[in-house]
Structures are given as structure tokens and as C-alpha cells.
Amino acid sequence: MYRLRSKKVNRYIRQITIPIMAIMCGLILASILLLAADKSPVEAISSIFRDAFTCSSFDRCNIFTTFALATPLLLTGLSAVVAFRSGIFSIGQEGQMMLGAIVAAYIGHWVPLPDNIHSIVIAIGAIIVGGLYGWFAGWLKIRLGINEIISTIILSEIAILLLLYLVNFPMRGDRGATAYSPKIDETAMLKVFAPGSKFGTGFVIAVLAVILVYIYLWKSGKGYEQRMSGEAPRFAFFGGIKSERAALRGMFISGGLAGLAGAIEVMGVHYRINQGFNLMNLGFDGLSVAILGLVHPFGVFIVGIFLAGIRMGAQLGLQFTLGIPRELGGTIIGFMILFVAAEKLFQKIFDIDLRSKFRRKKDA
């Protein structure tokens, strides 16, 4: 009993400590770069957090903008979590997100509906289209044996090219220098809570999605089947779990979450799609959030807001205030991902420390 309890405590401590250590190591390496550029690391890092997580007034609240930037990261990060927990390494969130954005732009302008109902119909349509696109990638993996990394990359490129075609020809709003679709109707726009930012209903939806994904994966029978299919396929096989069906179900949910992210970007931020819509790389940022969050919904929530804050602070605090290139924020994130990938290094350190600590308690 003592051994089982110590292993459980050890696992929880490791899950909490590894991301913290990864963040600290990333900040230390960023400090070295700042010193090499003859800049104060303390001033630069404090500027990032001050300009990302502070609020001088309700009309000028930086943390609201951070929440708005975190919304697509939370949804695409959850999309990656569901796929990874299903045993499929899907990196097709960007393509599924593009399809969700197309659905939102089309229904939002060309399908007139009453207020409130309009946005709900768009969200459902984006979830279905994105889910079917994710399901198709899973079907290619399970039925035809096509590597999911290759298939999701190709499918994402197809979705991006489709968006470029639609926004330049059938869905083009005018003949200006930059191609973009017409603005969606006001009935399709999501409510904004704080003026001067895009913080609104979209963030609430993302938070609800975090809770629902956690309940589904850890508190439901279907979620248990899905996790076992991804984490212990042999156990799932002998336990009578239909792994293929669970994986396909997981890929549909994964694609639906990414499609919803694209729809929220249209309904709550841009109100249209344009030719540069595919340059945001939010799908790949979601993968980073999932990895740093240790493939857990609550980890995605914390890391998604943290990474959005770093990028927000890097733009305002570093570039505008201190004259430091904002790419340093991306460098910090890259270092963090690198250290999270080095989990075994931290695991060996903590296993040694925790083993000696528990041994001393047992002897006492």
C-alpha cells in the first residue's frame, strides 16, 4: 500500500514539476541571450509578464487580450490532446481549423439566421466539418495504414489551398489588392466582454471545452476506452475494447475542436477570412501547448494562457518598450518545449530525490 501511494505521489509531483522546470530553464537560457545582447534579463522578463498579465483599467486590460489570444491555443491544444490520447499523432489541427473558418465565413454571410441561433449553427457546422476531416485522417491510418503525420500534413495543405481558392474566387468580397471574404452578419458575431480587446464568448467556450474534454477522457467509459486504446493497446485488446472505433471517435472529436477554433476566430476576431489567414500557425502552436501541458486538458489551460501571455508581452514589453525583437518570445517557447521533451532528465533527478525522501520517512 505504501509503495502504491508513493508512486502515485511521485507521479503527481513529476507532472507538476516538469513544466515548471522547463519554464525556468527556458527563462534562464533566454536570460543568457539577453545578456549577450547587452540587455537586462530582469527588466526584459518582468516587462513581458507586466504587459501580458496586468490590468490598469477595464478599458485597457492586457490580460483580457491575453485571454483572447489564448482562445485558439486552448482549442487546438485540446484537439491535439484528444488525438494523442487516442494513440494517433495528429498534426492536422491547422487544416481542420481552416475548414472551420471557411464554414463560419460562408454561413455567417450567406445564410441569414436570427441572433444567437446564427452563431450556434456556425459552431455546430464547423465542429462537424472539422470532425469529419479529422476522422478521415484517422480512417486513412487505421484502414489503409497511411502514416498519420504524412496524411495530416497533406490534408492541412489541401485545406489551406482550398481556403486560398475560395477567398480569391467564389467567396471574394471585392477586387481589392488583398483577397478577403465579405464580413459576416452581426447576428453571427460573438459577444465581446471588454472594449478594446476581442475577449468575449469565445474564451468562455474554450474554458467549457477544457472541462468537457477532461470529463470525457477521465470520467466517462468512452473516454477510458479511448485512453486505453492509445496508452495500452494490448490491455485494451484483451479487455475487449474496440481500439479502432475508439481511435476514429477520438479523431472526430479532435478535428471538431480544431474546427471550432477556426470558427471562433472568424466569429469573434476577424469576422471574415482573408488570404493571409493561414499564416497564423495556430494549429502548430496548439501542438506546443499540448506538449508543454503534458497532454492533459488542465495543463493545456495553464500553458495556453501562459504562452499567449509570453507572445503578448514579447510584442508590447520587448519590442515596443525595450526595443528587443519579439522573436525572443518564440525562442523562450522553443526552449521550454525542448526541456519538456527532455523529461527523462528531470525524471531521473526527481526519482532519486523522492526515493531518498520516502525512504527517510519510512525509516522514521
Residue pairs with C-beta under 8 A, 6 or more apart in sequence:
2 362
6 354
6 358
9 354
10 350
10 351
10 354
13 350
13 354
14 346
14 347
14 350
15 294
15 296
15 299
17 346
17 350
18 294
18 340
18 343
18 346
18 347
19 292
19 293
19 294
19 299
19 302
19 303
19 340
21 339
21 346
22 292
22 336
22 337
22 339
22 340
22 346
23 306
23 336
25 335
25 336
25 339
26 332
26 333
26 334
26 335
26 336
26 338
26 339
27 45
27 332
29 335
30 41
30 45
30 328
30 331
30 332
30 335
31 41
31 45
33 328
33 331
34 40
34 41
34 44
34 324
34 328
35 41
37 324
39 322
39 324
43 322
44 317
44 318
44 322
44 324
44 328
47 313
47 317
47 318
47 321
47 322
48 309
48 310
48 313
48 314
48 317
48 318
48 329
49 309
49 313
50 313
50 317
51 62
51 312
51 313
51 316
51 317
51 321
52 62
52 63
52 66
52 308
52 309
52 310
52 312
52 313
52 316
52 317
53 62
53 63
53 66
53 309
53 313
54 62
54 63
55 61
55 62
55 63
55 64
58 194
59 194
59 195
59 196
60 196
61 194
61 196
61 197
62 312
62 316
63 309
64 193
64 194
64 196
64 197
64 199
65 197
65 198
65 199
65 312
66 305
66 308
66 309
66 312
67 199
67 203
67 305
67 308
68 197
68 198
68 199
68 200
68 202
68 203
68 268
68 269
69 308
69 311
69 312
70 203
70 206
70 304
70 305
70 307
70 308
70 309
71 202
71 203
71 205
71 206
71 261
71 264
71 268
72 97
72 261
72 262
72 264
72 265
72 282
72 285
72 286
73 282
73 285
73 286
73 289
73 304
73 307
73 308
74 206
74 207
74 209
74 210
74 289
74 300
74 301
74 304
74 305
75 206
75 209
75 257
75 258
75 260
75 261
75 264
75 286
76 93
76 94
76 97
76 257
76 258
76 261
76 282
76 283
76 285
76 286
76 287
76 289
77 286
77 287
77 289
77 290
77 293
77 300
77 303
77 304
78 209
78 210
78 213
78 257
78 286
78 290
78 297
78 300
79 90
79 93
79 96
79 134
79 254
79 255
79 257
79 258
79 261
79 286
80 90
80 91
80 93
80 254
80 286
80 287
80 289
80 290
80 291
80 295
81 213
81 217
81 290
81 293
81 295
81 296
81 297
81 300
82 213
82 217
82 226
82 250
82 253
82 254
82 257
83 89
83 90
83 134
83 250
83 251
83 254
84 90
84 230
84 290
84 295
85 217
85 226
85 227
85 230
85 231
85 250
85 295
86 138
86 226
86 229
86 230
86 246
86 247
86 249
86 250
86 251
86 254
87 229
87 230
87 231
87 233
87 243
87 247
88 137
88 138
88 141
88 148
88 230
88 247
88 250
88 251
89 148
89 149
90 134
90 137
90 138
90 148
90 152
90 251
90 254
91 149
91 152
91 153
91 156
91 283
91 284
91 287
92 133
92 134
92 137
92 151
92 152
92 153
92 155
92 156
92 255
92 258
92 283
93 156
93 254
93 258
93 261
93 282
93 283
93 284
93 286
93 287
94 156
94 159
94 160
94 258
94 278
94 281
94 282
94 283
94 284
95 133
95 152
95 155
95 156
95 157
95 158
95 159
95 160
95 283
96 130
96 133
96 134
96 156
96 159
96 254
96 255
96 258
96 259
96 262
96 283
97 130
97 258
97 259
97 261
97 262
97 265
97 282
97 283
98 156
98 159
98 160
98 162
98 163
98 262
98 277
98 278
99 126
99 129
99 130
99 133
99 159
99 162
99 259
99 262
100 126
100 127
100 129
100 130
100 258
100 259
100 260
100 261
100 262
100 263
101 126
101 163
101 262
101 263
101 265
101 266
101 273
101 277
102 129
102 162
102 163
102 166
102 171
102 262
102 273
103 122
103 125
103 126
103 129
103 259
103 262
103 263
104 122
104 125
104 126
104 184
104 188
104 262
104 263
104 265
104 266
104 267
105 171
105 181
105 184
105 266
105 272
105 273
106 171
107 113
107 118
107 121
107 122
107 125
107 188
108 118
108 122
108 184
108 185
108 188
108 266
108 267
108 271
109 181
109 182
109 183
109 184
109 185
109 188
111 118
111 121
112 118
112 185
112 187
113 121
113 187
113 188
114 187
115 186
115 187
116 187
117 187
118 185
118 187
118 188
119 187
119 188
119 189
119 190
119 201
119 267
122 188
122 263
122 267
123 205
123 260
123 263
123 264
123 267
125 263
126 256
126 259
126 260
126 262
126 263
127 256
127 257
127 259
127 260
127 263
128 256
128 259
129 259
130 255
130 256
130 257
130 258
130 259
130 260
130 262
131 252
131 253
131 254
131 255
131 256
131 259
132 252
132 255
133 155
133 159
133 255
133 259
134 251
134 252
134 253
134 254
134 255
134 256
134 258
135 248
135 251
135 252
135 255
136 155
137 148
137 151
137 152
137 155
137 251
137 255
138 148
138 247
138 248
138 250
138 251
138 252
139 248
140 146
140 148
140 151
141 147
141 148
141 151
141 247
142 244
142 247
142 248
156 283
160 278
163 273
163 277
163 278
164 275
164 278
166 181
166 273
167 179
167 180
167 181
167 273
167 274
167 275
167 277
168 179
168 275
171 181
171 182
171 273
172 179
172 180
172 181
173 180
173 181
173 182
173 183
173 272
178 274
178 275
178 276
179 274
179 275
180 272
180 273
180 274
180 275
181 272
181 273
181 274
182 272
183 271
183 272
184 266
184 267
184 271
184 272
188 267
189 267
189 268
189 271
190 200
190 201
190 202
190 264
190 267
190 268
191 200
191 201
192 198
192 199
192 200
192 201
192 268
193 199
193 200
193 201
194 200
198 268
198 269
200 268
201 268
202 264
202 267
202 268
202 269
205 260
205 264
206 264
207 301
209 257
209 260
210 297
210 298
210 300
210 301
211 297
213 253
213 257
213 297
214 296
214 297
214 298
215 223
216 222
216 223
216 253
217 223
217 226
217 227
217 297
218 224
218 227
222 246
222 249
225 236
225 241
225 242
225 246
226 246
226 247
226 249
226 250
228 235
228 236
228 239
228 241
229 236
229 241
229 243
229 246
229 247
229 250
230 247
230 250
233 243
236 243
236 246
237 243
258 283
258 286
261 282
261 286
265 282
266 272
266 273
270 277
285 307
288 307
288 333
288 337
289 300
289 303
289 304
289 307
290 300
291 337
291 340
291 341
292 299
292 303
292 307
292 336
292 337
292 340
293 299
293 300
293 301
293 302
293 303
293 304
294 340
307 333
310 329
310 332
310 333
311 326
311 329
311 330
311 333
313 329
314 326
314 327
314 328
314 329
314 330
314 332
315 326
315 329
318 324
318 325
318 326
318 328
318 329
319 325
319 326
339 346
